[in-house]
Amino acid sequence: MQDRKAFFTIFVVIGFVMKMVAEFVHEICGHGLFVLLFGGEITGVHISVLWPYEFSYISWNLTAQIAWVYAGGILMCLCVSFLTQTFLIVKKKTPWYFALTLFWLAFWTLINSTGYLMIGGLTSFGDVKELIALGVLTSLLSLIIGFIIFVVGFIALSWILRKILIELFTPKRASLGVSLFWLIIPVLVLVMLANPERGLQVAYLPLTFIPALLSFAIEYFLVLSKQEANESPDDVTEE
């Protein structure tokens, strides 16, 4: 029991720390990089501990290539997320604490970017709002792109998390942990809804439970059933 409590504590602490790292990636490595690349100047940076209730932001002096600056945060987060996911999938043996740290980084950078794209496609929101105003995106295109990328990341991250948990828990507990993890999506949306400035409608909240429900179906009707079938003895015996 103590080991489980310790793991949960480590899981939450690493998750919070990597959330801040993901904000840094979005604002500094994303927006900031393109500002400096095109000869601009960063005039201010704010990394919010309360994201997604309160957003981080960066301010700059630059008028040229402004679309790249607005898109920079999303693009950089996507690059970091999928490079990290690829490493964790390809790497056969990784210490669980290191794998967990990278998992959280991949998760937060994925949610940061796809969240902007999907929510920006539903309501006037953040960087996507500016990109739509510049004619780079449309609401529908932003929603579709964000959804497709999220689905790919959802499958990869579920596999990675199961791989981490199965080293510490039984297969059933590992699968349950994966399914419960995706309840973080409605929690994040609830935090956003608590701030009226976000402009997000409560009607969208039921949709945020889909990842957790889909994960439950995958884990219990595909993953565990396949494992049980492989572990069951053959019905035919040789005489």
Backbone torsions as a table, in degrees:
resi	resn	phi	psi	omega
1	MET	NA	-41.5	179.8
2	GLN	-63.8	-37.8	178.8
3	ASP	-63.4	-39.1	178.9
4	ARG	-66.6	-40.9	178.5
5	LYS	-65.1	-39.4	179.0
6	ALA	-65.1	-42.4	179.4
7	PHE	-64.0	-44.0	-179.5
8	PHE	-61.7	-41.3	178.6
9	THR	-62.3	-47.1	178.4
10	ILE	-61.6	-41.5	-179.7
11	PHE	-58.7	-46.4	-177.6
12	VAL	-70.3	-43.8	-178.3
13	VAL	-63.4	-46.7	178.4
14	ILE	-62.2	-40.0	178.7
15	GLY	-59.7	-42.1	-179.6
16	PHE	-67.8	-44.7	-179.6
17	VAL	-61.9	-44.6	-178.1
18	MET	-71.0	-23.2	173.5
19	LYS	-62.1	-41.2	178.2
20	MET	-68.2	-37.8	177.8
21	VAL	-63.2	-41.6	179.2
22	ALA	-63.0	-37.3	176.1
23	GLU	-63.5	-39.8	177.1
24	PHE	-62.7	-43.2	178.7
25	VAL	-59.4	-44.5	-177.8
26	HIS	-65.5	-49.8	-172.2
27	GLU	-79.8	-52.3	-174.0
28	ILE	-83.3	-54.0	-177.5
29	CYS	-73.6	-23.4	-179.9
30	GLY	-93.0	-80.8	-179.6
31	HIS	-58.5	-49.3	-174.7
32	GLY	-61.0	-40.3	179.9
33	LEU	-60.1	-44.0	-178.4
34	PHE	-72.4	-32.0	175.2
35	VAL	-61.1	-49.3	-179.5
36	LEU	-68.4	-36.2	-179.0
37	LEU	-61.3	-36.1	-178.2
38	PHE	-99.3	19.2	171.9
39	GLY	84.1	14.3	179.0
40	GLY	-86.9	-176.3	-178.9
41	GLU	-131.9	131.2	175.8
42	ILE	-80.5	121.7	-176.0
43	THR	-105.0	-12.6	179.1
44	GLY	-172.2	148.8	179.6
45	VAL	-138.6	135.3	174.8
46	HIS	-134.9	116.1	176.5
47	ILE	-102.7	114.8	-173.9
48	SER	-86.3	128.8	173.3
49	VAL	-74.2	-22.4	-173.8
50	LEU	-94.4	9.3	178.7
51	TRP	-57.2	136.0	10.9
52	PRO	-95.5	8.8	176.7
53	TYR	-65.7	-44.3	176.7
54	GLU	-124.0	132.0	-174.8
55	PHE	-88.1	150.2	168.8
56	SER	-76.9	161.2	177.5
57	TYR	-158.2	162.5	175.8
58	ILE	-134.9	141.1	177.6
59	SER	-115.4	150.2	-174.2
60	TRP	-152.2	166.2	172.9
61	ASN	-113.7	105.2	-180.0
62	LEU	-169.5	136.5	178.6
63	THR	-116.7	-26.3	-179.3
64	ALA	-85.5	151.4	175.7
65	GLN	52.6	36.7	-174.0
66	ILE	-65.5	-29.4	178.9
67	ALA	-62.2	-39.8	178.7
68	TRP	-64.3	-36.1	179.1
69	VAL	-65.8	-46.6	179.5
70	TYR	-64.7	-36.6	-179.0
71	ALA	-81.4	-15.6	-173.5
72	GLY	-57.7	-40.9	-179.0
73	GLY	-63.7	-44.5	179.5
74	ILE	-65.6	-45.7	-177.8
75	LEU	-63.4	-44.2	-178.8
76	MET	-66.1	-41.4	178.7
77	CYS	-62.6	-40.4	178.6
78	LEU	-65.0	-41.1	178.4
79	CYS	-62.0	-48.2	-179.5
80	VAL	-62.6	-43.4	-177.4
81	SER	-62.0	-50.3	-174.0
82	PHE	-77.8	-26.9	172.1
83	LEU	-67.0	-41.1	178.6
84	THR	-67.2	-43.6	177.8
85	GLN	-60.4	-43.5	180.0
86	THR	-61.3	-42.7	178.3
87	PHE	-60.4	-46.0	-177.5
88	LEU	-68.7	-30.4	178.4
89	ILE	-75.7	-42.1	-177.0
90	VAL	-75.1	-39.6	-178.2
91	LYS	-68.7	120.4	-175.8
92	LYS	-76.0	-44.5	-177.7
93	LYS	-122.0	118.1	177.1
94	THR	-138.4	130.7	176.6
95	PRO	-51.8	136.6	-170.9
96	TRP	-58.6	-35.8	-178.2
97	TYR	-69.7	-35.1	176.8
98	PHE	-72.1	-42.6	178.1
99	ALA	-62.4	-39.5	-179.8
100	LEU	-65.4	-39.4	178.0
101	THR	-62.8	-45.8	178.8
102	LEU	-67.9	-35.0	177.1
103	PHE	-59.3	-48.7	-179.8
104	TRP	-61.7	-39.5	178.2
105	LEU	-62.2	-45.1	179.0
106	ALA	-63.5	-38.8	-179.3
107	PHE	-66.2	-51.8	-175.1
108	TRP	-65.1	-38.4	178.7
109	THR	-69.7	-31.5	175.2
110	LEU	-68.0	-47.9	-178.7
111	ILE	-65.1	-38.1	178.7
112	ASN	-58.2	-48.9	-176.0
113	SER	-76.2	-49.2	-178.6
114	THR	-70.3	-29.7	175.9
115	GLY	-62.3	-45.7	176.7
116	TYR	-59.4	-44.6	-176.4
117	LEU	-67.3	-47.4	-176.4
118	MET	-73.6	-47.0	179.7
119	ILE	-68.0	-36.4	176.3
120	GLY	-64.3	-25.5	176.6
121	GLY	-78.3	-19.7	-179.1
122	LEU	-95.8	-31.9	-178.1
123	THR	-148.2	161.1	179.4
124	SER	-64.6	115.3	-166.5
125	PHE	-153.4	123.4	166.0
126	GLY	49.2	-139.1	-176.9
127	ASP	-62.2	-35.4	-179.7
128	VAL	-64.4	-37.1	176.6
129	LYS	-57.2	-44.3	-179.8
130	GLU	-68.9	-38.4	179.9
131	LEU	-67.7	-35.3	176.5
132	ILE	-67.4	-40.6	179.0
133	ALA	-64.2	-31.4	179.1
134	LEU	-83.0	-6.4	179.0
135	GLY	84.4	9.4	180.0
136	VAL	-77.4	-36.5	-179.5
137	LEU	-128.2	163.8	166.2
138	THR	-118.7	164.0	-179.6
139	SER	-59.6	-44.7	-178.5
140	LEU	-66.6	-43.4	-179.6
141	LEU	-64.3	-40.7	177.8
142	SER	-61.7	-43.2	180.0
143	LEU	-64.8	-44.2	-178.5
144	ILE	-65.7	-46.5	-179.8
145	ILE	-61.8	-46.1	179.8
146	GLY	-61.6	-40.6	-179.1
147	PHE	-65.5	-46.5	-178.8
148	ILE	-62.2	-45.0	-179.8
149	ILE	-65.0	-39.9	179.8
150	PHE	-63.4	-41.9	-179.4
151	VAL	-61.0	-44.1	178.6
152	VAL	-61.5	-46.6	178.7
153	GLY	-65.6	-36.7	178.6
154	PHE	-59.7	-45.6	179.8
155	ILE	-65.4	-46.4	-177.7
156	ALA	-66.5	-44.9	-178.1
157	LEU	-68.4	-34.4	176.0
158	SER	-62.3	-43.7	178.9
159	TRP	-62.8	-43.3	-179.2
160	ILE	-65.0	-46.1	-179.2
161	LEU	-63.9	-40.9	177.3
162	ARG	-61.2	-40.2	179.1
163	LYS	-62.4	-37.8	178.8
164	ILE	-71.3	-48.5	-174.7
165	LEU	-68.4	-31.9	-175.7
166	ILE	-70.4	-15.9	174.4
167	GLU	-76.9	-18.2	-175.0
168	LEU	-115.0	-21.9	-175.4
169	PHE	-132.6	172.8	175.4
170	THR	-69.7	159.5	179.5
171	PRO	-54.6	-40.0	-179.6
172	LYS	-65.8	-42.5	179.2
173	ARG	-68.3	-35.8	178.0
174	ALA	-63.8	-44.4	178.7
175	SER	-65.3	-39.1	177.0
176	LEU	-64.0	-39.9	178.6
177	GLY	-62.0	-39.6	178.6
178	VAL	-63.1	-46.0	-178.9
179	SER	-64.3	-43.8	180.0
180	LEU	-65.7	-32.8	-178.6
181	PHE	-57.5	-39.8	-174.6
182	TRP	-72.8	-3.6	171.0
183	LEU	-70.3	-7.8	176.7
184	ILE	-64.5	-25.4	-178.6
185	ILE	-65.0	-53.6	176.7
186	PRO	-62.3	-30.4	177.4
187	VAL	-63.8	-44.6	179.4
188	LEU	-63.5	-40.1	179.2
189	VAL	-67.3	-37.2	176.1
190	LEU	-61.3	-39.6	177.5
191	VAL	-63.6	-40.5	177.3
192	MET	-64.7	-41.2	-179.3
193	LEU	-64.7	-24.7	179.6
194	ALA	-67.3	-20.0	177.0
195	ASN	-103.2	109.1	-177.0
196	PRO	-62.7	-18.4	-179.5
197	GLU	-70.1	-17.5	-178.8
198	ARG	-70.1	-28.9	177.5
199	GLY	71.8	19.5	-179.1
200	LEU	-89.2	137.9	-176.9
201	GLN	-86.4	141.3	179.3
202	VAL	-62.8	-25.4	-178.2
203	ALA	-61.0	-22.6	-179.9
204	TYR	-79.9	-14.3	-173.4
205	LEU	-57.7	-45.0	179.6
206	PRO	-56.7	-29.8	179.9
207	LEU	-65.4	-25.1	-176.3
208	THR	-73.7	-11.9	177.3
209	PHE	-85.0	-8.4	-178.1
210	ILE	-59.4	-45.5	178.9
211	PRO	-56.7	-42.4	-179.9
212	ALA	-66.3	-42.3	179.3
213	LEU	-66.8	-41.5	178.1
214	LEU	-65.3	-40.4	178.0
215	SER	-61.9	-42.1	178.5
216	PHE	-60.5	-43.8	-180.0
217	ALA	-63.6	-43.1	-179.6
218	ILE	-65.1	-46.2	-175.4
219	GLU	-66.2	-41.6	-171.7
220	TYR	-94.4	-24.7	-178.5
221	PHE	-104.1	-13.2	178.7
222	LEU	-118.0	-58.6	-174.2
223	VAL	-67.2	-57.7	-176.2
224	LEU	-67.8	-38.9	179.6
225	SER	-64.5	-36.0	178.0
226	LYS	-68.4	-40.5	178.5
227	GLN	-64.1	-42.7	179.9
228	GLU	-65.6	-35.8	178.8
229	ALA	-67.2	-38.3	179.4
230	ASN	-71.4	-28.5	-178.1
231	GLU	-87.0	-16.9	-177.8
232	SER	-71.8	142.2	-179.4
233	PRO	-70.4	154.7	178.8
234	ASP	-68.0	141.6	179.4
235	ASP	-75.2	-24.6	-177.1
236	VAL	-97.1	128.8	178.0
237	THR	-116.8	146.2	179.6
238	GLU	-82.0	140.1	178.8
239	GLU	-98.8	NA	NA
